[in-house]
Amino acid sequence: MDPKQMHEMMVRAQEMQQQMQKKARETQVEASSGGGAVTVRMNGEKMVLGVKIDKDALADAEMLEDLVRAAVNEAGRKVDAAMQSQLGGLLGGMGLPPGLF
């Protein structure tokens, strides 16, 4: 690979990183637990943007803790899946061999 090709590849990689960061900020997922008693909204950077708790869930603190933990974990899994899907789309546009990532 000559220096010009290497430079072009580095520029494309930097552009891809910027696109992924933008998509991470823009991506939002929502997950709930306890039949909707707790709902968590999270962005692609795994920052919790919001939490909704049904007032009936407030009666049992231990159960509420479990429901919050479950909703946050599920939101994290959804973020991982969304970002993996988006990453595959971006990498496909780079002309890399299939199955590399």
N, C-alpha and C positions, 0 to 999 in steps of 0.2 A: 504494500500500500504506500503510495507516494505521499509526501507531506501535504499536498493540496487535498487529497482524498481524506486524510486523517483530520485535517482542519474542518472540512465539510461535515464529517461524521461528528466531530465534537460540537459544532454549531447546532446540528440537528438534535443531538443529545441534550444540549442546554435548552433548546426550544421545547423539547418534549418535557423536560423537568418543569419548566415554567407552566406549560399547559396542564400538567398533572397537579401542580400546586393550586392553580386556578380552579380546576375541576374539584379538587378536595374541598376548597372553600365553598363552592357552589352546591356540592352534593349534600342532600339532606335525606335522612332515613327516619322512620318512626317505628318503634316497636312497643308492644304492650305485654303485660302479664296479668294473671288473675282475671282473665276474661275482660280486660280493659280497665281494671281497677287502677293500674299504674301504666302511664304511657310516657315514653322518653323520646325526644327528638334530638338527633345528633347529626353533626356535619361530617364530611369526609376526613377531617383532621381529628376525628373522635372527640370533639368538644361537645359537651352536652349543651344543647340550645334551649331545652325546655323540659319540664317534668310536670305532668298532670296526675293528680292523685284524687281518686274518688273519695268523697267524704266518709263513705262507709268503711273504707280501708284504714281509716285513722284509729279505729277502735282497738286494733291489735298491733302494737309496735313491732313485735317480732315478725309477724306475718308481713307487715308493711316493708320491713327491711329486706325480707326475702323477695318480695315482689319487685322492689326497686332494683335490687341486684340482678334479678332475672331479666328485667326490661333493659337495663343498661348493657348487660352481656349480649342480649339478642341484637340490640342496636349496633353494637360493635361488630358482630358477625355480619350483619347486613352491610355495614360500611365496607368491611373487608371484601365481600362479594361484589359490591358495586365498584369499588376501586380496581379490583382484579379485572372485571369486565372492561372498564374504561382503559386500563393499562394495555390490555390485549388489543383494543382498537387503535390506540396510539402507536403501539409497536408494529402493528401490521402496516401502518402508513410509512414506516421507515424502511421497508423493504428487507427486513431481517428474515433469516430462514425460519420457517414454521417450527414451532416446538422449542425455540431457543429460550423462551421465557415462559 
